[in-house]
């Protein structure tokens, strides 16, 4: 018996083409999209101003962050202390944080035994340059006049805690110094005299106008327009500097509000007729409280005869 082998017919099914006829026809006629020249010009016109705005905003930010260096010039601490001038002193850390870390560093220089004005304490506000170590000669002259002297470095100066200097920070630092004298050393505000040098004089005037309880104020070479050092910089013309910088240290407004006696050390103008007296600055003229001034030649330091002038002025302060 023969077995017939069934032939296996394998139907091979042709797979359909990946593309249908309609798709094939469409692909045959496909053309890449074109960009309109008008759209391209509009995009460029939008991107360039946006990029310029970003660059300008970055310039504004950089100017805002670094403009303080145009006015304030702190220096690293140096080794000079009142001891180098033969004065006994006590290093002071005050204005502590919540963790007990002092924000500010200063010196307490007690009046000499039998000094004529030991009832007074000078709160010294140094200039925008250097640090406390650069003020030893001035502090020695103040001490020679007879009062106690308390001087400190602002934040960002000397051994005080770092912070970018500013008018607001300086006012806060001065407030902490006054609080230290009144609350810690229990000194009557009526026995405290502010002494400020250069930008520190501007600060002292502003601070004294808000504290009429103090005994008096001495201003050594206050600056007429300290903020001009910032706004006169060429970079300030590229940004709205007067909106970004808030430090002004105006003299006239606090001078009008001053209610305590003041002594002003003023530089004798260079261009001045020999037969005429120098003209007092506007701020001095605006002061209605008792006031005195001393004109000094530009080459003469305020430390020369400062002790005698301060002693004479202190002797005329009204008892409080």
Secondary structure, DSSP 4 states (H G I P E B T S, - for coil): -PPPPPPP---PPPPPPSS-HHHHHHHHT-------HHHHHHHHHHHHHHHHHHHHHHHHHHHHHHGGGGT-EE----S--GGGGT---EEEEEEE-TTS-EEEEEEEEPPPTT-TTTT-EEEEE--SEE-GGGGHHHHHHHHHTTSEEEEEEPTTSTTSPP----HHHHHHHHHHHHHIIIIIS---GGGEEEEEETHHHHHHHHHHHT-TTSSEEEEES--S-TTHHHHTSGGGGGTTHHHH------SHHHHHH--SEEEEEEEPPSS--TTSPPPPPHHHHH--S-EEEEEE-TTS-TTTTHHHHHHHHHHTSPP-
